Amino acid sequence: MDSWFDFCLLVFASFRLTRLIVYDTITEFIRAPFHETVVETLEDGSTETYIEIKGTGIKFWFGELLSCHWCTGIWCTAAIYAAYEFYPDLSIPFITILAVAGLASIIQHMIVKDQ
């Protein structure tokens, strides 16, 4: 790694890619074959939404992986780092966009939390 700046880019890019895969609606199609969304009505009338992992074997394993930000984060970080090391000219723009979006989401969360 060339600098602290590159390290920070990789950190924020990894954070954003992980959130994109595990939580964002736009990538729900990736999780859909492995997750079933269940909406449960509680006694007080409120609802609780959670996921159930579909299938067995490798399908269940992928469902578990895609539901865990810690697990997915490891693989996202490995992919981003490999791209950075082996294809820097192609990956740096992608990594930079993810990093800026990741930092922006952290700032947005902090602003909304304080209101």
GUROKE-582561 format. One record per residue (C-alpha): x, y, z; residue in three letters; residue number from 0. Coordinates in pm, whole numbers, plus 32768, in hexadecimal, padded with zeros to 4 digits. Example, Ala and Ser with C-alpha at 12.3 -4.5 7.8 and 13.67 -1.06 7.14 Angstrom:
! GUROKE-582561
<r><xx>84CE</xx><yy>7E3E</yy><zz>830C</zz><residuo>Ala</residuo><num>0</num></r>
<r><xx>8557</xx><yy>7F96</yy><zz>82CA</zz><residuo>Ser</residuo><num>1</num></r>
This chain:
! GUROKE-582561
<r><xx>8000</xx><yy>8000</yy><zz>8000</zz><residuo>Met</residuo><num>0</num></r>
<r><xx>808F</xx><yy>814B</yy><zz>7F97</zz><residuo>Asp</residuo><num>1</num></r>
<r><xx>8001</xx><yy>8239</yy><zz>809B</zz><residuo>Ser</residuo><num>2</num></r>
<r><xx>7F0E</xx><yy>8279</yy><zz>81B6</zz><residuo>Trp</residuo><num>3</num></r>
<r><xx>7E2E</xx><yy>831F</yy><zz>80B7</zz><residuo>Phe</residuo><num>4</num></r>
<r><xx>7E19</xx><yy>81DC</yy><zz>7FEF</zz><residuo>Asp</residuo><num>5</num></r>
<r><xx>7DD4</xx><yy>811C</yy><zz>8130</zz><residuo>Phe</residuo><num>6</num></r>
<r><xx>7CB5</xx><yy>8209</yy><zz>8186</zz><residuo>Cys</residuo><num>7</num></r>
<r><xx>7C2B</xx><yy>81E7</yy><zz>8026</zz><residuo>Leu</residuo><num>8</num></r>
<r><xx>7C2A</xx><yy>806E</yy><zz>804B</zz><residuo>Leu</residuo><num>9</num></r>
<r><xx>7B85</xx><yy>8080</yy><zz>81A2</zz><residuo>Val</residuo><num>10</num></r>
<r><xx>7A68</xx><yy>8161</yy><zz>8131</zz><residuo>Phe</residuo><num>11</num></r>
<r><xx>7A3C</xx><yy>80A5</yy><zz>7FE8</zz><residuo>Ala</residuo><num>12</num></r>
<r><xx>7A28</xx><yy>7F5A</yy><zz>80A0</zz><residuo>Ser</residuo><num>13</num></r>
<r><xx>792D</xx><yy>7FEB</yy><zz>8194</zz><residuo>Phe</residuo><num>14</num></r>
<r><xx>784F</xx><yy>806D</yy><zz>807B</zz><residuo>Arg</residuo><num>15</num></r>
<r><xx>785F</xx><yy>7F31</yy><zz>7FA7</zz><residuo>Leu</residuo><num>16</num></r>
<r><xx>7808</xx><yy>7E5C</yy><zz>80D5</zz><residuo>Thr</residuo><num>17</num></r>
<r><xx>76D9</xx><yy>7F33</yy><zz>8129</zz><residuo>Arg</residuo><num>18</num></r>
<r><xx>7672</xx><yy>7F32</yy><zz>7FBD</zz><residuo>Leu</residuo><num>19</num></r>
<r><xx>766D</xx><yy>7DB7</yy><zz>7FB0</zz><residuo>Ile</residuo><num>20</num></r>
<r><xx>75DF</xx><yy>7D6C</yy><zz>810A</zz><residuo>Val</residuo><num>21</num></r>
<r><xx>74E1</xx><yy>7E83</yy><zz>8144</zz><residuo>Tyr</residuo><num>22</num></r>
<r><xx>7489</xx><yy>7F59</yy><zz>8016</zz><residuo>Asp</residuo><num>23</num></r>
<r><xx>7340</xx><yy>7F29</yy><zz>7F5F</zz><residuo>Thr</residuo><num>24</num></r>
<r><xx>73E5</xx><yy>7F4E</yy><zz>7E0B</zz><residuo>Ile</residuo><num>25</num></r>
<r><xx>74A2</xx><yy>7E07</yy><zz>7E3E</zz><residuo>Thr</residuo><num>26</num></r>
<r><xx>737E</xx><yy>7D46</yy><zz>7ECF</zz><residuo>Glu</residuo><num>27</num></r>
<r><xx>7377</xx><yy>7C74</yy><zz>7D91</zz><residuo>Phe</residuo><num>28</num></r>
<r><xx>74C8</xx><yy>7BE1</yy><zz>7DFB</zz><residuo>Ile</residuo><num>29</num></r>
<r><xx>743F</xx><yy>7B7A</yy><zz>7F4F</zz><residuo>Arg</residuo><num>30</num></r>
<r><xx>72E3</xx><yy>7B0F</yy><zz>7EDB</zz><residuo>Ala</residuo><num>31</num></r>
<r><xx>733E</xx><yy>79A9</yy><zz>7E74</zz><residuo>Pro</residuo><num>32</num></r>
<r><xx>73D2</xx><yy>7972</yy><zz>7FCF</zz><residuo>Phe</residuo><num>33</num></r>
<r><xx>72EC</xx><yy>7A39</yy><zz>80B7</zz><residuo>His</residuo><num>34</num></r>
<r><xx>717C</xx><yy>7A38</yy><zz>8107</zz><residuo>Glu</residuo><num>35</num></r>
<r><xx>70FA</xx><yy>7B7B</yy><zz>819F</zz><residuo>Thr</residuo><num>36</num></r>
<r><xx>7001</xx><yy>7B39</yy><zz>82B7</zz><residuo>Val</residuo><num>37</num></r>
<r><xx>6F1D</xx><yy>7C46</yy><zz>8345</zz><residuo>Val</residuo><num>38</num></r>
<r><xx>6E8A</xx><yy>7BF2</yy><zz>8498</zz><residuo>Glu</residuo><num>39</num></r>
<r><xx>6D76</xx><yy>7CB9</yy><zz>8545</zz><residuo>Thr</residuo><num>40</num></r>
<r><xx>6DB7</xx><yy>7CDD</yy><zz>86B8</zz><residuo>Leu</residuo><num>41</num></r>
<r><xx>6CAF</xx><yy>7CE8</yy><zz>87CB</zz><residuo>Glu</residuo><num>42</num></r>
<r><xx>6CC0</xx><yy>7E63</yy><zz>87DE</zz><residuo>Asp</residuo><num>43</num></r>
<r><xx>6C6F</xx><yy>7E7E</yy><zz>866B</zz><residuo>Gly</residuo><num>44</num></r>
<r><xx>6DCE</xx><yy>7EDF</yy><zz>85FC</zz><residuo>Ser</residuo><num>45</num></r>
<r><xx>6E85</xx><yy>7E0D</yy><zz>84FF</zz><residuo>Thr</residuo><num>46</num></r>
<r><xx>6FDA</xx><yy>7D6F</yy><zz>8507</zz><residuo>Glu</residuo><num>47</num></r>
<r><xx>7091</xx><yy>7D0F</yy><zz>83CA</zz><residuo>Thr</residuo><num>48</num></r>
<r><xx>71A5</xx><yy>7C0E</yy><zz>83C0</zz><residuo>Tyr</residuo><num>49</num></r>
<r><xx>7240</xx><yy>7B1D</yy><zz>82CB</zz><residuo>Ile</residuo><num>50</num></r>
<r><xx>7247</xx><yy>79A4</yy><zz>82C4</zz><residuo>Glu</residuo><num>51</num></r>
<r><xx>735C</xx><yy>78F4</yy><zz>8208</zz><residuo>Ile</residuo><num>52</num></r>
<r><xx>72DD</xx><yy>7818</yy><zz>80EC</zz><residuo>Lys</residuo><num>53</num></r>
<r><xx>7358</xx><yy>76BF</yy><zz>808E</zz><residuo>Gly</residuo><num>54</num></r>
<r><xx>7465</xx><yy>75D9</yy><zz>8110</zz><residuo>Thr</residuo><num>55</num></r>
<r><xx>75D1</xx><yy>7599</yy><zz>80C6</zz><residuo>Gly</residuo><num>56</num></r>
<r><xx>7680</xx><yy>7696</yy><zz>7FE8</zz><residuo>Ile</residuo><num>57</num></r>
<r><xx>7540</xx><yy>7760</yy><zz>7FB5</zz><residuo>Lys</residuo><num>58</num></r>
<r><xx>751A</xx><yy>7784</yy><zz>812E</zz><residuo>Phe</residuo><num>59</num></r>
<r><xx>768C</xx><yy>77DD</yy><zz>814C</zz><residuo>Trp</residuo><num>60</num></r>
<r><xx>7665</xx><yy>78F7</yy><zz>804D</zz><residuo>Phe</residuo><num>61</num></r>
<r><xx>752B</xx><yy>796D</yy><zz>8101</zz><residuo>Gly</residuo><num>62</num></r>
<r><xx>75EA</xx><yy>797C</yy><zz>8248</zz><residuo>Glu</residuo><num>63</num></r>
<r><xx>770A</xx><yy>7A31</yy><zz>819F</zz><residuo>Leu</residuo><num>64</num></r>
<r><xx>7626</xx><yy>7B36</yy><zz>8101</zz><residuo>Leu</residuo><num>65</num></r>
<r><xx>7572</xx><yy>7B78</yy><zz>8248</zz><residuo>Ser</residuo><num>66</num></r>
<r><xx>76AF</xx><yy>7BB9</yy><zz>8311</zz><residuo>Cys</residuo><num>67</num></r>
<r><xx>7761</xx><yy>7D03</yy><zz>82DC</zz><residuo>His</residuo><num>68</num></r>
<r><xx>7897</xx><yy>7C7D</yy><zz>838D</zz><residuo>Trp</residuo><num>69</num></r>
<r><xx>78AE</xx><yy>7B51</yy><zz>82A4</zz><residuo>Cys</residuo><num>70</num></r>
<r><xx>785D</xx><yy>7C0E</yy><zz>8166</zz><residuo>Thr</residuo><num>71</num></r>
<r><xx>794C</xx><yy>7D21</yy><zz>81D1</zz><residuo>Gly</residuo><num>72</num></r>
<r><xx>7A73</xx><yy>7C31</yy><zz>81CF</zz><residuo>Ile</residuo><num>73</num></r>
<r><xx>7A29</xx><yy>7BC1</yy><zz>806B</zz><residuo>Trp</residuo><num>74</num></r>
<r><xx>79E4</xx><yy>7D23</yy><zz>7FF1</zz><residuo>Cys</residuo><num>75</num></r>
<r><xx>7B2A</xx><yy>7D9A</yy><zz>808A</zz><residuo>Thr</residuo><num>76</num></r>
<r><xx>7BE9</xx><yy>7C7B</yy><zz>7FEC</zz><residuo>Ala</residuo><num>77</num></r>
<r><xx>7B52</xx><yy>7CC7</yy><zz>7E96</zz><residuo>Ala</residuo><num>78</num></r>
<r><xx>7B96</xx><yy>7E3B</yy><zz>7EAF</zz><residuo>Ile</residuo><num>79</num></r>
<r><xx>7CFA</xx><yy>7E04</yy><zz>7F26</zz><residuo>Tyr</residuo><num>80</num></r>
<r><xx>7D40</xx><yy>7D07</yy><zz>7E13</zz><residuo>Ala</residuo><num>81</num></r>
<r><xx>7CB9</xx><yy>7DF8</yy><zz>7D0E</zz><residuo>Ala</residuo><num>82</num></r>
<r><xx>7D8E</xx><yy>7F0E</yy><zz>7DA4</zz><residuo>Tyr</residuo><num>83</num></r>
<r><xx>7EC9</xx><yy>7E38</yy><zz>7D9B</zz><residuo>Glu</residuo><num>84</num></r>
<r><xx>7EA1</xx><yy>7D89</yy><zz>7C4B</zz><residuo>Phe</residuo><num>85</num></r>
<r><xx>7DD5</xx><yy>7E83</yy><zz>7B7C</zz><residuo>Tyr</residuo><num>86</num></r>
<r><xx>7E19</xx><yy>7FD9</yy><zz>7C13</zz><residuo>Pro</residuo><num>87</num></r>
<r><xx>7DCF</xx><yy>80A3</yy><zz>7AD9</zz><residuo>Asp</residuo><num>88</num></r>
<r><xx>7C78</xx><yy>8004</yy><zz>7AB3</zz><residuo>Leu</residuo><num>89</num></r>
<r><xx>7C1B</xx><yy>7FEC</yy><zz>7C22</zz><residuo>Ser</residuo><num>90</num></r>
<r><xx>7C84</xx><yy>813D</yy><zz>7CB4</zz><residuo>Ile</residuo><num>91</num></r>
<r><xx>7B5E</xx><yy>81FF</yy><zz>7C18</zz><residuo>Pro</residuo><num>92</num></r>
<r><xx>7A68</xx><yy>80F8</yy><zz>7C99</zz><residuo>Phe</residuo><num>93</num></r>
<r><xx>7B0F</xx><yy>80F2</yy><zz>7DEF</zz><residuo>Ile</residuo><num>94</num></r>
<r><xx>7B0D</xx><yy>826E</yy><zz>7E00</zz><residuo>Thr</residuo><num>95</num></r>
<r><xx>799A</xx><yy>8281</yy><zz>7DAD</zz><residuo>Ile</residuo><num>96</num></r>
<r><xx>7947</xx><yy>817B</yy><zz>7EB5</zz><residuo>Leu</residuo><num>97</num></r>
<r><xx>7A26</xx><yy>822A</yy><zz>7FB4</zz><residuo>Ala</residuo><num>98</num></r>
<r><xx>7988</xx><yy>8381</yy><zz>7F7C</zz><residuo>Val</residuo><num>99</num></r>
<r><xx>782C</xx><yy>82E6</yy><zz>7F8E</zz><residuo>Ala</residuo><num>100</num></r>
<r><xx>788C</xx><yy>822A</yy><zz>80CB</zz><residuo>Gly</residuo><num>101</num></r>
<r><xx>790F</xx><yy>8361</yy><zz>8178</zz><residuo>Leu</residuo><num>102</num></r>
<r><xx>77DE</xx><yy>8426</yy><zz>8104</zz><residuo>Ala</residuo><num>103</num></r>
<r><xx>76F6</xx><yy>831F</yy><zz>8199</zz><residuo>Ser</residuo><num>104</num></r>
<r><xx>77AE</xx><yy>8332</yy><zz>82E5</zz><residuo>Ile</residuo><num>105</num></r>
<r><xx>7790</xx><yy>84AE</yy><zz>82E7</zz><residuo>Ile</residuo><num>106</num></r>
<r><xx>761F</xx><yy>8498</yy><zz>828C</zz><residuo>Gln</residuo><num>107</num></r>
<r><xx>75E1</xx><yy>839F</yy><zz>83A4</zz><residuo>His</residuo><num>108</num></r>
<r><xx>768D</xx><yy>8485</yy><zz>849E</zz><residuo>Met</residuo><num>109</num></r>
<r><xx>75C0</xx><yy>85B1</yy><zz>842C</zz><residuo>Ile</residuo><num>110</num></r>
<r><xx>7474</xx><yy>84F9</yy><zz>843A</zz><residuo>Val</residuo><num>111</num></r>
<r><xx>74CC</xx><yy>8460</yy><zz>858C</zz><residuo>Lys</residuo><num>112</num></r>
<r><xx>7509</xx><yy>85BA</yy><zz>8622</zz><residuo>Asp</residuo><num>113</num></r>
<r><xx>73B9</xx><yy>8646</yy><zz>85AE</zz><residuo>Gln</residuo><num>114</num></r>
